[in-house]
Amino acid sequence: MKFHQATLLCLASLGTAQEVSPTPTGCTIDPSATYAKSAKLPDPFLLADGTRLSTKDAWACKRAEIRDQIQRYELGPKPTAPTVSAGASGGKITITSSEGGKSTSFAVTVKLPGGTGPVPAVIAFEGTSIPVPTGVATVTFPNHEIAADDPRGKGKFYDLYGATHAAGGLMAWAWGVSRVVDALEQLGADVIKVDAKRLAVTGCSRNGKGALVAGAFDDRIALVLPQEGGSGGPGCWRIVADIKRNGTKTEDATQIITGDSWFATAFTQYVPDTTVLPYDHHMLMALVAPRALLVIENSGIDYLGPISTFGCSVAARMVYESLGARDALGVSQASHGTSHCSMPSSQNPEVAAFFDKFLLGQESTVTDVQKTDGKFTWFAGQWIDWTTTTLS
Ligand SMILES: *[C@@H]1O[C@H](CO)[C@@H](O)[C@H](O)[C@H]1NC(C)=O
């Protein structure tokens, strides 16, 4: 069956979106597939068995493969949904997740705009540092209660699934965001005024990595806004490794696994040579497609790997383009010196445009955003040896 982009968006808005979209029949994922090393960004249009994909159905299969790979190599497994119950009172929603005779609870705060609803909402990892338009609710998600940066295995996710669960912090946070979406769906607009079919997710820095992972692994989220996530977010491991080889201090894979427990312990064995990974983060971003994604980055901080986040996003945009959804992925990179998570007003129009088009129903808004003021030359040929292709 063939869907056009408009049809997909329309289906999503009719409420058929699920946390994990079903894998097409006949699509099998081989968990023990082995892969050749690749210095360049892996081809997102090639299946593990060597088949070149040409249809949107086959892309859905590739998507399932990427989900499997990223969980296995890097983030650890996201558990299937537990039983969730939710209660709202006094600007708070308390969410209880139960599984295997155990349960755990956390609360989110909800800041509603005036007027009658239903209104869209942005789920914000520990608060927002981007401008949220009037008319959009903010749901503040306490991600560090769900999983601590350090030590590994601490937090409500691990209370429920055990301290030795293989998911790292980023995936535990993504699980938490999905439970927030469950709660918003369950309570419904009549109770909390929030329209659970119009949700965005955002966060900055480590929380920007988290927001991207949450959006990639929950197909119910319409708009994903990672801010200054750097490596582990919209940056590609291969490109940032090259920045480091060239002598600039940056957050590459070997650095990122020290200290914080954001990744699965399995990732440690791959970080010395990330060319063994069958994916890179252009494919993590492509998991969001055709839903909306705006990558907000700062070109002024070397540690974020500016050429890596820009180039990786451009590569992801080629997948969006292949799906007929090019303008649903934007990348906006601007320098505001070394000041982290303080978005400059020059980026306001892009953020506003993405909210307008993908959350506030202003469908004619232009969201063709691909810009950087970075002092680098992005040479796609060094990293990409595949082309945009039209998936029918
Ligand atoms: C590293 O330096 C080489 C040689 O100048 C250059 O071709 C390459 O693009 C640089 N890599 C990055 C990520 O900037």
Residues whose N, C-alpha, C, O or C-beta is under 5 A from the ligand:
A	BS01	LIG	I239 D242 I243 N246
